[in-house]
Amino acid sequence: MSDKTDKLYNLQDLLISEFIQRIESGEASPSDLNAARQLLKDNNIHAQVTNENPLGNLVDMLPFQDDSENIVIASNGQKL
């Protein structure tokens, strides 16, 4: 590999290590978390949601309604 390629790989390793350190220490800002998320996305890193992994736990904590629940909308547009 060229020196330039080695430097790019090294920079990526340093960036990933910094993200890990900030996230594990609890010091990661929202923009750090977003940048880490984008790094994963840009590198085609995907996770499957299961009940046994942290991603599944996160989904369970989010305040979104399950599509399988019956939702009744009143004539005034309010959920019942």
C-alpha positions, 0 to 999 in steps of 0.5 A: 500500500502507498503511504497515503493509503496507510495514513488514511487507514491509520486516521480511520483507526484513530477516529474509531478509537476516539468514538469508542472512548467517548461513548464508553466514558459517557462523554460523547455529545449528540454530534459525536454519536451522530458522527459515529452513526454516520461512519457506520452507515458510510461503511455499510455496517448494519445490525439486525434487531433482536430481543437479545441484543442492545439494538432490540433493547433500544427499540423497546425503550423508544416511545413509538407505537407498535404497528400491530396495535389497534388505533382508533381515530375519532372524527375530530382527529384525536386518537382514542 
